[in-house]
Amino acid sequence: MQRREIRYTGRVQGVGFRATARAVARRYDVTGWVRNEPDGSVRMHVQGEPAEIDRCLGELAEVMSRYIDHAASHEAAVVEGDAVFEIRH
């Protein structure tokens, strides 16, 4: 089990990024959340098996590639009891 935090920059707000991230994540065995940040970036936490996370993030990067300039990822602490992937406000 692993958890990753990803910060996306580019034109990632106002383009359906969060809804797309949630739709993509729900196709995989992952949990976590996505939210807009005040600086115009989008932050996402994804938890699951590493291969599942990779597939999820790969699909999201492919679908939203025209909006993403950069994605910075690092490991985060696993959250026990995480059950869904949601949009946070």
Secondary structure, 3 states (H helix, E strand, C coil): CEEEEEEEEECCCCCCHHHHHHHHHCCCCEEEEEEECCCCCEEEEEEECHHHHHHHHHHHHHHCCCCEEEEEEEEECCCCCCCCEEECC
